[in-house]
C-alpha cells in the first residue's frame, strides 16, 4: 500500500473499491444530454439529465475525473445534507445540527451560493445568511472561534438549493467554474464561453468526426475565430487533451478528504490518453482583425497547439475553406458587444459565401442571438437548437450545403 501525505495527514492510496455517492454536474441550456454522455463514458452510474444539470453516481476517483475531463460541465457538486424546512428558524436549526467540524476546520474560509424557488423562501440571499449564521454559531460554541467568509478564493464553496420547503446542501468540488480552463492568455471583445464552445462542437458532431477521422479525414474551420476559443477546444478534442489540462487548481484540493495520491493517479491515467486519436484532418481559423489573431496566436502557443492550427487574416468572404470534408462552426457578431455597421448585410454576405464557396463537403453551424439578422443568411437551417450565451438567448443553426440548388439536389436524389 502506498502512503501519501495530505494536509498533515497520512492517507492510504490503493485500488480497493470505493464508496459511491450522488453527484450533480451543472451545465448550460440544452447541453444536458451532451454532458450525460460524457459522464457515462467516464464510468458514471445512474446518469439522469435534469434542467441545466446532470445527476449521477460514482466514487471520489470519478469526482476527480469528471472535474478534469468533462468539457461541458460548469461545476461538479457533491450533496451532503437534505432536509425540509418550513421557515427561516427551521432552516437555521437544521443547518446547525450538521457536524460541520467533520467537513471543514475552524481556520478555513467558505462561501455560500444559494438558489431558492417557491413561496416558503423567497429571498436567496437571506437563506444563505441564515445558513452562514448557523455554521459559524456552531463553531463558536464548540471552539470559541469561527471560520471566515471569503467570496473570492474560499477553501470551501457550498451550494444551498431550496425548492419549496426542501433544502439540499452541496459542496462545490470544482471551485472556480470549469469554463475557466486556464489557457486564455489574450481575449477579444466578446469571447465565447469555453463550456459553450465545447458543447456546440459536440452538438455539431465534431467529437464523432474525430474518432472516424482515420477512415475519412475531416477538417475543422472557424471563419470568424476571434481569440480562438472554438479552435482550441476543437484541437484539444482532436488531440484528446483533457478539458482542464492547463488548469492546476480545483476546489476538492482543499477538502479534508482530498487524497493526493488518488488525484495524481486519475490525472496520469487521463494524460496518458493524449494523442490517442489518429486525427489526420486540419484545423483552420480566420479573422479580419489582426489584433484578435495575435491574441489567438498567443493562446495557441501557450497550449502548444500552434502547430496544429493554421491561421489566416482577412475577410471571411475572401478565404477558401480547407479542401475536403470540413466541419465549420463559428460565432459571428450579434451586434451586442461587437458593433457591426449593417448586421443584416453581414449575415447576407455570410450566406452568400456559404452558397458560393462552400460546397457539399462543408457542414456549417453558427450561433447567433440576432433572430432578425439570421433571416438574411438566405439558407434554410436543418436544425435550430436553443442555447444561451451569457444572458443572450441564441440559436445554434445547422446548414446543409449542396452543389447547385437544393431543388436540383432533391431531383438527383429522386432519380
ABEGO torsion letter per residue (X at the ends): XBBBBBGGBBBBBBABBBBBBBBBBBBBBGAAAAAAAAAAAAGBBGBBBBBGBBBBBEBAAAAAAAAAABAABABBBBBABBBBBABAAAAAAAAAABBAAAABBAABBBBBBBBBBEAABABAAAAAAAAAAAAAAAAAAAAGBBBBBBAABBABBBBBBBBEABBBBBBBAAEBBAABAGABABBBABBBBAAAAAAAAAAAGAAAAAAAAAABBBBBBBABAEAGAAAAAAAAAAAGBBAAAABABBAAAABAABBAAAAAAAAAAAAAABGABBBABBBBBBBABAAAAAAAAAAAAAAGAAAABBBBBEBAAABBBBBEBBBBBBBBBAGAABBBABAAAAAAAAAAAAAAABBAABBBBBBBABAAAAAAAGBBBABBBBBBBEABBBBBBBBBBBBEBAAAAAAAAAX
